[in-house]
Amino acid sequence: MKFLAKFRNVGLAAVAVLLAVTSCFAQGGSQHYNSPLYSPRTYDPTVQQTQSSGLPEPLQTVGIEQRLNEQLPLDTKFVDENGKSVALGDYFGKGKPVVLALVYYECPMLCNQVLTGLSGALKGVNFDVGKEFDVVAISFDPRDTPAIAKAKKETYLAHYNRPETAAGWHFLTGTPESIKQITEAVGFKYQWDEATKQFAHAGGIQIATPEGKLARYFYGIDYAPKDVKFGVMEASSSKIGNPVEKLILYCFHYNPASGKYGLMIMNIVRLGGIATLLGLAAMFWMFRRYNRNKTGETI
């Protein structure tokens, strides 16, 4: 019976792994844009799209380098969602930390997921935007307009579902010069992909101290409310967090050229799937052998 229980446990573990693999494939598969949070762009079918055997070329020079304790360029000028000229420093120096999100507002997928993940995480925090901290989203696409920024603010403010916090949400647009200053300061590296007319980039958010120094980095599109809350609390005391493993960033890379996650993570998933199938086959073989031996003993 111990032998049978042992392999039952193996079977349950294998099924759990298989479900995880299936979930990963579902994330990396085809995407739909029925949600109002998404705004897909039109692909040019005349442009041939290719993918190498390694990391896709548009992603080879993108990422988010951690610049902990670096000072943000607070004198950099932007335009807010109401068309008003502002300086980044207008949102600092008030004793409150700032959650920063570098996105572009007409991104077909990843940027929307970043903002959705952020607003969802903040819903699980008992702090209120605008009271204990502010949220500043900055578009790195100079073609984005205040009107687009305002529409985005309305969408995610509704998702956050605390309308009294509207004054704490800021959606900014800027010139190529101002965008370059902020992206270089944060360590945010992105690249225009001519084949898809989109930006290749990584996903993540940052938390800055009230003085405008980078204190925490969160990679990907899903942020634990507890971690975000602790990050805000530490940043409010001007504490600088520790570097985060960059592997998290690579796992959440989104490839606009193919509409899927990067080949690196997909290869890992495929290997995991093969290992799971082999494990299941071995388990069934052992069960069959055990049952045959048991039947022989009975007879």
ABEGO torsion letter per residue (X at the ends): XAAAAAAAAAAAAAAAAAAAAAAAAAAABBBBAABAABBBBBBBAABBBBBBABBBAAAAABEBBBBBGBBBBAABBBBBAAGBBBBAAAABGAGBBBBBBBBBAABAAAAAAAAAAAAAAAAABABBBGAABBBBBBBABAABBAAAAAAAAAAAAAAAGBAAAAAABBBBBBBAAAAAAAAAAAGBBBBBBAAAGBBBBBBEBBBBBAAGBBABBBBEABBBAAAAAAAAAAAAAGBBBBBBBAAAAAAABBBAAAGBBBAAAAAAAAAAAAAAAAAAAAAAAAAAAAAAAAAAAAX
